[in-house]
Amino acid sequence: MIKRIIGLPNCMKGRHIRSEKHITPDGDTYVSRCAHCGTKLRRRAKRDWVVDRA
């Protein structure tokens, strides 16, 4: 709970942290969620995750 509260200001600035336990394959790429706010993220390249707008 405390970790989520601490991470939310970064989420509001657009800096999301990927949740390792929610990584799933999606075709030729991977999707996950932000560990703090649950925003969907998509892997663009190795160690490069962006917010999934689709």
C-alpha positions as CSV (number, residue, x, y, z in Angstrom):
1,M,0.0,0.0,0.0
2,I,2.7,2.5,0.9
3,K,4.7,1.6,-2.2
4,R,1.7,2.4,-4.3
5,I,1.1,5.8,-2.7
6,I,4.8,6.6,-3.2
7,G,4.7,5.6,-6.9
8,L,1.5,7.5,-7.8
9,P,3.2,10.9,-8.2
10,N,5.5,9.4,-10.8
11,C,2.5,7.9,-12.6
12,M,0.9,11.3,-12.7
13,K,4.1,12.6,-14.5
14,G,3.9,9.8,-17.0
15,R,6.7,7.6,-15.5
16,H,5.2,4.2,-15.0
17,I,7.0,1.2,-13.6
18,R,6.3,-2.2,-15.2
19,S,4.9,-5.0,-13.1
20,E,7.0,-8.1,-13.7
21,K,4.3,-10.5,-12.5
22,H,1.7,-9.2,-15.1
23,I,3.9,-9.6,-18.2
24,T,2.1,-11.6,-20.9
25,P,3.0,-12.3,-24.6
26,D,0.8,-10.6,-27.2
27,G,1.7,-11.7,-30.7
28,D,5.3,-10.7,-31.3
29,T,5.5,-8.3,-28.3
30,Y,4.6,-8.3,-24.6
31,V,2.1,-6.3,-22.5
32,S,2.1,-5.6,-18.8
33,R,0.6,-3.1,-16.3
34,C,2.0,-0.3,-14.2
35,A,2.9,-1.7,-10.7
36,H,1.4,1.4,-9.1
37,C,-1.7,2.5,-11.1
38,G,-2.5,-0.4,-13.4
39,T,-2.0,1.5,-16.7
40,K,-1.5,-0.9,-19.6
41,L,2.1,-0.9,-21.0
42,R,3.4,-2.4,-24.2
43,R,7.0,-3.4,-24.9
44,R,8.5,-1.4,-27.7
45,A,12.1,-2.8,-27.5
46,K,14.1,-4.6,-24.9
47,R,13.8,-2.7,-21.6
48,D,11.7,0.0,-23.3
49,W,8.0,0.0,-22.3
50,V,5.4,2.6,-23.4
51,V,1.8,3.3,-22.5
52,D,-0.5,1.2,-24.6
53,R,-2.9,3.5,-26.4
54,A,-4.8,0.7,-28.2
